[in-house]
């Protein structure tokens, strides 16, 4: 803090600290002699104050950067601007640093390389690509960084798949103001945090004696990602680019998917997935 409350002199006044004063000189000549005025003292005080301000500012910046070292870098993908703003405000005074905020699943995937987040918060209700779809894609790439799904509502099949894809956190939007930070702190410690009601339903479904086995359970995470991209209408070349595979590998995965789900074409696969999610 600057403790000198006097107004700093204008730079022009500081520059005019000397004036010529004629004094006698040998030979009848006169020469100018510098004369110091009060503004020189003001300039000196101003310089000292500025140096103190710069020192304090540098210390404050250094302290801020040091504090950020222990923070977890987070990417948020949420299509609703009000919800996105609310999450950012919730994390402002926490141990989490928002390094990127996007509104689509596609943008979230594109930001991974540049923003380098250590954790992702994904809205599962985004158009174009849902949070679950992004989770499928990054898991199929071998990316195991923590992912927290934020959703307004979730059906049993979706929650089951999210758990199979090793989602690290699942928070219902209506309880997010209370639960989101608790979830993030739990995940940072290497544990899972799943909404209690969602977890209970998943357990009940798994333990039901007459539970029908879901054919999708037989698919690997990469096969699930391929099936989801087929449902979106992507061709093999586009799927290969999306998942970092070759077209030949995509074809191999498709043949395995067809065999496991007992479908014979891409159209039947799309209808099968749509019927399951309805």
Wavefront OBJ file of the C-alpha trace (Angstrom):
o trace
v 0.000 0.000 0.000
v 1.194 3.538 -0.708
v 1.371 5.488 2.556
v 2.167 8.829 0.906
v -1.250 10.327 0.159
v 0.035 13.449 -1.551
v -0.834 13.786 -5.201
v 1.880 12.561 -7.552
v 3.401 15.388 -9.661
v 2.682 15.611 -13.321
v 5.599 14.231 -15.407
v 5.840 17.588 -17.166
v 6.358 19.384 -13.838
v 9.011 16.850 -12.833
v 10.852 17.555 -16.060
v 10.924 21.278 -15.261
v 12.878 21.004 -12.022
v 15.654 23.295 -13.100
v 15.688 26.864 -14.386
v 18.623 28.923 -15.560
v 19.669 31.765 -13.196
v 22.228 34.231 -14.654
v 25.300 34.728 -12.390
v 28.497 36.722 -12.960
v 31.364 34.916 -14.622
v 34.958 35.905 -15.533
v 35.270 38.119 -18.593
v 31.914 39.758 -18.093
v 30.096 36.652 -19.378
v 27.076 35.225 -17.660
v 26.320 31.540 -17.424
v 23.172 29.692 -16.343
v 23.359 27.822 -13.058
v 20.803 25.109 -12.230
v 18.481 26.056 -9.456
v 16.473 23.428 -7.569
v 12.800 24.147 -6.879
v 10.348 22.417 -4.491
v 8.962 20.316 -7.354
v 12.235 18.343 -7.373
v 11.508 17.174 -3.816
v 7.952 16.265 -4.826
v 9.308 14.272 -7.751
v 11.683 12.390 -5.454
v 8.857 11.517 -3.061
v 6.675 10.459 -5.981
v 9.424 8.202 -7.290
v 9.792 6.521 -3.917
v 6.021 6.018 -3.644
v 5.853 4.504 -7.113
v 8.722 2.141 -6.296
v 6.911 1.024 -3.121
v 3.712 0.488 -5.125
v 5.582 -1.585 -7.699
v 7.158 -3.687 -4.956
v 3.803 -4.350 -3.268
v 2.166 -5.155 -6.618
v 4.934 -7.622 -7.511
v 4.586 -9.327 -4.124
v 0.801 -9.558 -4.525
v 1.116 -11.062 -8.004
v 3.729 -13.552 -6.786
v 1.461 -14.571 -3.896
v -1.484 -15.022 -6.258
v 0.548 -17.198 -8.623
v 1.828 -19.268 -5.697
v -1.740 -19.813 -4.497
v -2.790 -21.039 -7.946
v -0.144 -23.780 -7.916
v -2.206 -25.897 -5.532
v -5.485 -25.360 -7.407
v -7.175 -27.967 -9.594
v -7.732 -26.792 -13.167
v -11.318 -27.327 -14.300
v -13.117 -27.188 -17.647
v -16.871 -26.534 -17.557
v -19.187 -27.496 -20.416
v -22.731 -26.160 -19.898
v -25.090 -24.833 -22.571
v -27.279 -22.762 -20.212
v -25.581 -19.370 -19.599
v -27.204 -18.837 -16.192
v -26.167 -22.264 -14.934
v -22.665 -21.770 -16.339
v -22.371 -18.414 -14.570
v -23.627 -19.961 -11.343
v -21.004 -22.722 -11.453
v -18.230 -20.205 -12.126
v -19.359 -18.088 -9.146
v -19.528 -21.187 -6.943
v -15.910 -22.030 -7.771
v -14.544 -18.482 -7.421
v -13.363 -18.805 -3.814
v -12.550 -22.508 -3.916
v -9.542 -24.696 -4.642
v -10.662 -25.028 -8.260
v -9.498 -22.788 -11.095
v -11.748 -22.551 -14.165
v -9.394 -22.681 -17.167
v -12.117 -22.975 -19.829
v -15.895 -22.535 -20.075
v -17.683 -23.837 -23.176
v -21.282 -24.480 -24.194
v -21.073 -27.629 -26.315
v -19.581 -31.074 -25.982
v -17.675 -30.591 -29.229
v -16.059 -27.414 -27.883
v -15.126 -29.269 -24.685
v -13.224 -31.909 -26.663
v -11.515 -29.237 -28.736
v -10.383 -27.343 -25.614
v -8.718 -30.319 -23.941
v -5.400 -29.885 -25.730
v -5.044 -26.132 -25.164
v -6.678 -25.616 -21.748
v -5.213 -28.811 -20.230
v -7.822 -29.179 -17.477
v -7.271 -31.688 -14.696
v -10.999 -32.233 -14.248
v -14.127 -31.853 -16.393
v -17.618 -30.752 -15.330
v -20.015 -31.756 -18.116
v -23.714 -31.013 -18.489
v -25.386 -34.190 -19.666
v -28.217 -32.310 -21.375
v -26.199 -30.351 -23.953
v -27.459 -30.459 -27.532
v -25.200 -31.827 -30.266
v -23.032 -33.836 -27.842
v -24.112 -34.701 -24.329
v -21.827 -34.995 -21.350
v -22.152 -38.784 -21.516
v -21.118 -38.690 -25.182
v -18.010 -36.670 -24.284
v -17.276 -39.149 -21.491
v -17.517 -42.040 -23.953
v -15.133 -40.322 -26.342
v -12.411 -39.441 -23.861
v -12.542 -42.883 -22.224
v -12.247 -44.517 -25.655
v -9.074 -42.434 -26.165
v -7.623 -43.820 -22.959
v -8.107 -40.510 -21.141
v -8.846 -41.259 -17.484
v -8.898 -37.725 -16.065
v -11.782 -37.136 -13.596
v -15.193 -36.325 -15.075
v -18.223 -35.028 -13.168
v -21.604 -35.208 -14.905
v -24.140 -32.504 -14.071
v -27.695 -33.354 -15.074
v -31.259 -32.178 -14.607
v -32.521 -35.753 -14.650
v -31.067 -39.094 -15.620
v -32.621 -42.428 -16.514
v -31.408 -45.745 -15.186
v -29.710 -46.833 -18.406
v -27.747 -43.591 -18.697
v -26.605 -43.666 -15.086
v -25.615 -47.320 -15.476
v -23.515 -46.577 -18.547
v -21.915 -43.561 -16.872
v -20.873 -45.772 -13.951
v -19.504 -48.390 -16.348
v -17.469 -45.673 -18.057
v -15.924 -44.808 -14.680
v -17.581 -41.434 -14.218
v -16.068 -39.858 -11.104
v -18.998 -37.730 -10.016
v -22.684 -37.386 -10.794
v -24.616 -34.377 -9.480
v -28.282 -33.486 -9.980
v -28.701 -29.812 -10.928
v -31.363 -29.091 -8.319
v -28.908 -30.014 -5.548
v -25.774 -28.621 -7.232
v -25.514 -25.494 -5.018
v -25.212 -27.838 -2.043
v -23.478 -30.857 -3.562
v -21.175 -29.757 -6.393
v -18.255 -28.524 -4.283
v -18.537 -31.563 -2.000
v -18.445 -33.781 -5.088
v -15.394 -32.020 -6.559
v -13.461 -32.178 -3.286
v -14.262 -35.882 -2.975
v -13.138 -36.589 -6.539
v -9.872 -34.684 -6.012
v -9.148 -37.078 -3.138
v -9.407 -39.994 -5.558
v -12.885 -41.153 -4.578
v -16.237 -41.260 -6.351
v -19.211 -39.064 -5.477
v -22.560 -40.161 -6.937
v -25.939 -38.659 -6.082
v -27.441 -40.926 -3.433
v -30.760 -41.476 -5.210
v -29.071 -42.305 -8.517
v -26.717 -44.756 -6.815
v -29.583 -46.439 -4.976
v -31.549 -46.930 -8.208
v -28.495 -48.354 -9.954
v -27.929 -50.827 -7.114
v -31.575 -51.862 -7.041
v -31.527 -52.463 -10.784
v -28.336 -54.529 -10.609
v -29.603 -56.659 -7.703
v -33.109 -57.289 -9.051
v -33.519 -61.074 -9.535
v -35.482 -60.641 -12.751
v -33.188 -57.980 -14.168
v -32.776 -58.335 -17.916
v -29.202 -58.162 -19.109
v -28.572 -55.111 -21.263
v -26.866 -56.119 -24.548
v -24.863 -52.882 -24.397
v -23.118 -54.208 -21.285
v -21.097 -56.452 -23.565
v -19.553 -53.510 -25.432
v -16.204 -52.029 -24.512
v -15.923 -48.297 -23.870
v -14.447 -47.784 -27.336
v -17.234 -49.821 -28.970
v -19.792 -47.714 -27.096
v -18.129 -44.561 -28.415
v -18.175 -45.895 -31.981
v -21.865 -46.858 -31.672
v -22.731 -43.396 -30.328
v -20.953 -41.686 -33.239
v -22.718 -43.935 -35.732
v -26.006 -42.856 -34.148
v -25.001 -39.218 -34.764
v -24.620 -40.024 -38.453
v -20.810 -39.917 -38.705
v -19.076 -41.997 -41.378
v -16.120 -44.261 -40.678
v -13.545 -41.643 -41.683
v -15.110 -39.063 -39.342
v -15.330 -41.578 -36.490
v -11.672 -42.472 -36.998
v -10.676 -38.794 -36.807
v -12.828 -38.220 -33.724
v -11.394 -41.155 -31.769
v -7.839 -41.069 -33.091
v -8.173 -44.417 -34.902
v -7.676 -45.715 -38.431
v -10.671 -46.438 -40.667
v -9.709 -50.118 -40.606
v -9.898 -50.190 -36.811
v -13.321 -48.520 -36.908
v -14.571 -51.224 -39.285
v -13.281 -53.936 -36.927
v -15.126 -52.330 -34.011
v -18.311 -52.057 -36.077
v -18.231 -55.763 -36.944
v -17.827 -56.626 -33.261
v -20.720 -54.301 -32.348
v -22.978 -55.863 -34.980
v -22.189 -59.364 -33.657
v -22.689 -58.472 -29.982
v -25.967 -56.594 -30.559
v -27.236 -58.964 -33.261
v -27.777 -56.213 -35.821
v -26.838 -56.336 -39.493
v -26.400 -52.705 -40.557
v -25.726 -49.173 -39.395
v -29.442 -48.404 -39.698
v -30.379 -51.299 -37.394
v -27.688 -50.178 -34.962
v -29.090 -46.626 -34.891
v -32.629 -47.914 -34.307
v -31.395 -50.249 -31.563
v -29.634 -47.450 -29.658
v -32.577 -45.056 -30.082
v -35.047 -47.646 -28.795
v -32.844 -48.379 -25.788
v -32.547 -44.680 -24.870
v -36.245 -43.880 -25.317
l 1 2 3 4 5 6 7 8 9 10 11 12 13 14 15 16 17 18 19 20 21 22 23 24 25 26 27 28 29 30 31 32 33 34 35 36 37 38 39 40 41 42 43 44 45 46 47 48 49 50 51 52 53 54 55 56 57 58 59 60 61 62 63 64 65 66 67 68 69 70 71 72 73 74 75 76 77 78 79 80 81 82 83 84 85 86 87 88 89 90 91 92 93 94 95 96 97 98 99 100 101 102 103 104 105 106 107 108 109 110 111 112 113 114 115 116 117 118 119 120 121 122 123 124 125 126 127 128 129 130 131 132 133 134 135 136 137 138 139 140 141 142 143 144 145 146 147 148 149 150 151 152 153 154 155 156 157 158 159 160 161 162 163 164 165 166 167 168 169 170 171 172 173 174 175 176 177 178 179 180 181 182 183 184 185 186 187 188 189 190 191 192 193 194 195 196 197 198 199 200 201 202 203 204 205 206 207 208 209 210 211 212 213 214 215 216 217 218 219 220 221 222 223 224 225 226 227 228 229 230 231 232 233 234 235 236 237 238 239 240 241 242 243 244 245 246 247 248 249 250 251 252 253 254 255 256 257 258 259 260 261 262 263 264 265 266 267 268 269 270 271 272 273 274 275 276 277 278
